[in-house]
Structures are given as C-alpha cells and as structure tokens.
Amino acid sequence: MKKKLNIALMGSGFMGKAHSFAWTLVNKFFDVPYEPVLKVNFGTDEDITREFAEKWGWEEISMNWEEVINRDDIDIVDIVTPTYIHKDMAVAAAKAGKHIFCEKPCAVNYAQTKEMAEAADKAGVVNYLNHNYRRVPAVAFAKQMIEEGKLGTIYHYRGAYLQDWVMDPNFPLTWHFKKDLCGGGPLFDLSSHSVDLARYLIGEIDAVTAVNKTFIEERPLPGKRAATFTAGGEVNSEKGKVEVEDASFMIAEFENGALGSFESTRFASGRKNYNTFEIYGSKGALTFNFERMNELQYLNLDDPADEQGFKTILVTNMTHPYAAWWAAGHVIGYENTFVHAVADFLKAVEKNETIEPNFHDGEKIIRTLEAAALSSDEKRRVEVSEIK
Ligand SMILES: NC(=O)c1ccc[n+]([C@@H]2O[C@H](COP(=O)([O-])OP(=O)(O)OC[C@H]3O[C@@H](n4cnc5c(N)ncnc54)[C@H](O)[C@@H]3O)[C@@H](O)[C@H]2O)c1
C-alpha cells in the first residue's frame, strides 16, 4: 500500500479541472511513491465549488483558504486561483510546512516572487511552478537534442504564443484584465510560458525591448459564471476599464549571445493555443507548435545540401520522455502534461528534492516580464537586472 498524501486544491475553475484530472490519473500511468487523496477544495462561490467538488471527487469543500492551508491533515497545497493571491497562499502554505504545487505566472510582480521563494526555502518545502509546457514530451525531447549538441551554437530563439479568445469586445472584464489581479495581460499570462521554455531550452535573458498594446479599452463587467478562460459567457450591462495589454511583442538578448523574439497576444484570429518556438543554431534547427503537440520539426545541416529540409518527428515512442501512456503513435493531449508535472512533483516530495521550474524560476521569469513592461512604458531597452 502506498502512503496517502492529502491534497488541498485552492480554486475550482479551469485549472482546477486540469489539476483534479492529474491527481486522479497519476497513479494509473506513472510509478509514483504516493497515493494522492482529493481531500478539500477551496472556492469562492459555494454553489460552483460544491458542483465542482462533486464532479471531480473532492471529499470536502471550504470557503476559507487560510483554514484549509493550516489544517493538520493537509500535506500538499495546490494553488489554482487568480494570480494575485498565489503569494499569500504560497507563503501561508510554506509557513504551515506544506509542499506547494502552484499555477503560473508565479505572482503579479517580482517582489512577490521573491517572498514566495524565500518562504519556501526557509520552510524547506518542495515548491513547483506549473509551466506545464516543459513537460510536453516533444519539448522535453527538444531539450535532450539541444543538450546533445544537435543544434550547435544557438543564434535565435523565436517564441510566439498566440490566442484569440477575447477578441469579442463583449467578452467580460474577468480577472484577466485587472492588473492587480493578474499582473499583466498576455505578457504575464502567455509570455511567462514562452520565457520559461526559452530559459529551459537555451538559457537566461539579460535585456529586453518591448511594446505592449491594448486594442479594447472597456469591457462589460462579468456575471457570476463568467470568470473562466473557456466560458466567456454571462455579462453585466455596466462596463469597466481594461487595465492590461491585449498584445505584447518583445526582443530579448540572451546571456549566451543568442537573439530572441517573443510575441504574445489574445488577438490573433484563428489561433487558439498557438504556443510555438523556433530555435536556429549552427548545426540545425527545431520548431514546435503546441497545437501539434506530439510533433517536433527538425532540420539537420549535416544532411546533404540537396536533401535538407525540416522533418517531422512523432514524439510518442517508448524511448521518448514521459512514455508511460499508450503505444507509439497513440497521441496524447494537454491534460497529460499536468499528469507529468504531478508525477515529477510527487517524486520530488518523496526525496525532498528541488523540482524545476520552482519559485526561483518564477522570480527570474517575472523579473524579465517586469523589465518588458518597463521597456514598453518608457520606450527603451531595459536590462533585466534593473528590476529590483
Ligand atoms: N498552465 C496553464 O496552462 C494555465 C492555463 C490557464 C490558467 N492558468 C493559471 O491558473 C490560475 C487560475 O486560472 P484559471 O483559468 O483556472 O482561473 P478561473 O477563473 O477559471 O478559476 C479561478 C478559481 O479561483 C477561485 N477564485 C476566483 N476568484 C478568486 C479570488 N478573488 N480569490 C481567491 N480565489 C478566487 C475560484 O475558485 C475560481 O474558480 C491562474 O494563475 C492562471 O494564470 C494556467
């Protein structure tokens, strides 16, 4: 019998679903040391939380997050709330000695990420920041190829994360548009993932030059069931001010000499979750598009010049990363990446080991994004180290 670990899920929205799925499935496909127990779900609306908990099998619900975090029977605090409260919940969880699994972006500003990392270090708890795209098998395989030297010297990183879910001017003014709740628009929401991938795959960013743009300045206030990424839905007749950008473009200078660009927008018609990267090196290139997440495109400059071209690698072999699911060619999806993250997290908890990305990675990512926001505000190049 595996030891049981009690989970407290803080939030019951879009990510609440993905995380509930992962805690439920992890033991069926991965050899993990614990059996997670879906103990208690904190939510802000009692009806929605109760419906959610019943559907996903959470034993109890609570409307009081501090009480939940401080319960003696909770081992892991899983934070899936709007970004502004990640810091308070993570610091409280660290003080209570709980291991922490937290959604991205880490927090709404660099100062908060530092507090989170300090609190987790001081308490010696395992902390994981869920930039889940690192755990797409094709992305983890790209990392292996780069480490094996298949791309040689890296010259360019191009990260584009494009969506179109808020193009309707009547899409409600959910927390995603309020700066104090989310930290920023697609810069924080989407480029946080792209910067995480770039740091993971090729290295640290030293300086940025960015332009942010807001296309729709006012939106209707949300109704009760409007506040989810997928639903849009219910709106109020009153309008409120949009406080964040709708699109953010950034040029990045990497510590290793590479030059990069990052585009993130919620106004790219037809792009749904178009999270892509292109990496160009002296020996070859790799490109990835999450909407084709089982595939990686690879160009090898050692191929005879007349035969050169990008080939598609289907990253589903039993020798590829996270090959615990089906047989080769039996493709997997978005939800599986959360199971990978939970599996790695439980292994780290058993050994009390560091897992990446964590709150220290969050610090570096948010510092870069704050530098980009400053660059856009002041219309100048900003060194990441300027952000204190
Ligand atoms: N890794 C990914 O792919 C991914 C995708 C989407 C969202 N996210 C992140 O997950 C987090 C949650 O996003 P979501 O899309 O699930 O949001 P959501 O709006 O669907 O759900 C948030 C939940 O948090 C709770 N909540 C709402 N308002 C709150 C408040 N003021 N204080 C405390 N709790 C509150 C509620 O239970 C709500 O259901 C965010 O940080 C977001 O950036 C990550």
Ligand as a Chemical Component Dictionary entry (heavy atoms), coordinates in Angstrom:
data_LIG
# 
_chem_comp.id                   LIG 
_chem_comp.type                 NON-POLYMER 
_chem_comp.pdbx_formal_charge   0 
_chem_comp.three_letter_code    LIG 
# 
loop_
_chem_comp_atom.comp_id 
_chem_comp_atom.atom_id 
_chem_comp_atom.alt_atom_id 
_chem_comp_atom.type_symbol 
_chem_comp_atom.charge 
_chem_comp_atom.model_Cartn_x 
_chem_comp_atom.model_Cartn_y 
_chem_comp_atom.model_Cartn_z 
_chem_comp_atom.pdbx_ordinal 
LIG N1  N1  N 0  -0.745  26.177 -17.035 1  
LIG C1  C1  C 0  -1.730  26.542 -17.836 2  
LIG O1  O1  O 0  -1.845  26.057 -18.959 3  
LIG C2  C2  C 0  -2.762  27.544 -17.352 4  
LIG C3  C3  C 0  -3.925  27.789 -18.119 5  
LIG C4  C4  C 0  -4.869  28.687 -17.621 6  
LIG C5  C5  C 0  -4.670  29.333 -16.411 7  
LIG N2  N2  N 1  -3.512  29.106 -15.710 8  
LIG C6  C6  C 0  -3.279  29.797 -14.411 9  
LIG O2  O2  O 0  -4.062  29.163 -13.390 10 
LIG C7  C7  C 0  -4.542  30.113 -12.439 11 
LIG C8  C8  C 0  -6.062  30.017 -12.374 12 
LIG O3  O3  O 0  -6.595  30.273 -13.672 13 
LIG P1  P1  P 0  -7.989  29.652 -14.143 14 
LIG O4  O4  O 0  -8.026  29.798 -15.625 15 
LIG O5  O5  O -1 -8.220  28.312 -13.522 16 
LIG O6  O6  O 0  -8.984  30.724 -13.485 17 
LIG P2  P2  P 0  -10.548 30.589 -13.253 18 
LIG O7  O7  O 0  -11.063 31.967 -13.220 19 
LIG O8  O8  O 0  -11.137 29.588 -14.184 20 
LIG O9  O9  O 0  -10.661 29.937 -11.788 21 
LIG C9  C9  C 0  -10.087 30.549 -10.675 22 
LIG C10 C10 C 0  -10.686 29.941 -9.422  23 
LIG O10 O10 O 0  -10.080 30.585 -8.299  24 
LIG C11 C11 C 0  -11.059 30.901 -7.323  25 
LIG N3  N3  N 0  -11.126 32.374 -7.227  26 
LIG C12 C12 C 0  -11.744 33.224 -8.054  27 
LIG N4  N4  N 0  -11.593 34.491 -7.633  28 
LIG C13 C13 C 0  -10.851 34.426 -6.532  29 
LIG C14 C14 C 0  -10.362 35.395 -5.646  30 
LIG N5  N5  N 0  -10.620 36.697 -5.819  31 
LIG N6  N6  N 0  -9.605  34.994 -4.611  32 
LIG C15 C15 C 0  -9.351  33.693 -4.420  33 
LIG N7  N7  N 0  -9.801  32.716 -5.247  34 
LIG C16 C16 C 0  -10.536 33.091 -6.274  35 
LIG C17 C17 C 0  -12.360 30.307 -7.766  36 
LIG O11 O11 O 0  -12.470 29.025 -7.196  37 
LIG C18 C18 C 0  -12.179 30.176 -9.268  38 
LIG O12 O12 O 0  -12.950 29.097 -9.741  39 
LIG C19 C19 C 0  -4.025  31.471 -12.915 40 
LIG O13 O13 O 0  -2.865  31.822 -12.217 41 
LIG C20 C20 C 0  -3.718  31.257 -14.406 42 
LIG O14 O14 O 0  -2.698  32.093 -14.894 43 
LIG C21 C21 C 0  -2.591  28.214 -16.150 44 
# 
loop_
_chem_comp_bond.comp_id 
_chem_comp_bond.atom_id_1 
_chem_comp_bond.atom_id_2 
_chem_comp_bond.value_order 
_chem_comp_bond.pdbx_ordinal 
LIG N1  C1  SING 1  
LIG C1  O1  DOUB 2  
LIG C1  C2  SING 3  
LIG C2  C3  SING 4  
LIG C2  C21 DOUB 5  
LIG C3  C4  DOUB 6  
LIG C4  C5  SING 7  
LIG C5  N2  DOUB 8  
LIG N2  C6  SING 9  
LIG N2  C21 SING 10 
LIG C6  O2  SING 11 
LIG C6  C20 SING 12 
LIG O2  C7  SING 13 
LIG C7  C8  SING 14 
LIG C7  C19 SING 15 
LIG C8  O3  SING 16 
LIG O3  P1  SING 17 
LIG P1  O4  DOUB 18 
LIG P1  O5  SING 19 
LIG P1  O6  SING 20 
LIG O6  P2  SING 21 
LIG P2  O7  DOUB 22 
LIG P2  O8  SING 23 
LIG P2  O9  SING 24 
LIG O9  C9  SING 25 
LIG C9  C10 SING 26 
LIG C10 O10 SING 27 
LIG C10 C18 SING 28 
LIG O10 C11 SING 29 
LIG C11 N3  SING 30 
LIG C11 C17 SING 31 
LIG N3  C12 SING 32 
LIG N3  C16 SING 33 
LIG C12 N4  DOUB 34 
LIG N4  C13 SING 35 
LIG C13 C14 SING 36 
LIG C13 C16 DOUB 37 
LIG C14 N5  SING 38 
LIG C14 N6  DOUB 39 
LIG N6  C15 SING 40 
LIG C15 N7  DOUB 41 
LIG N7  C16 SING 42 
LIG C17 O11 SING 43 
LIG C17 C18 SING 44 
LIG C18 O12 SING 45 
LIG C19 O13 SING 46 
LIG C19 C20 SING 47 
LIG C20 O14 SING 48 
# 
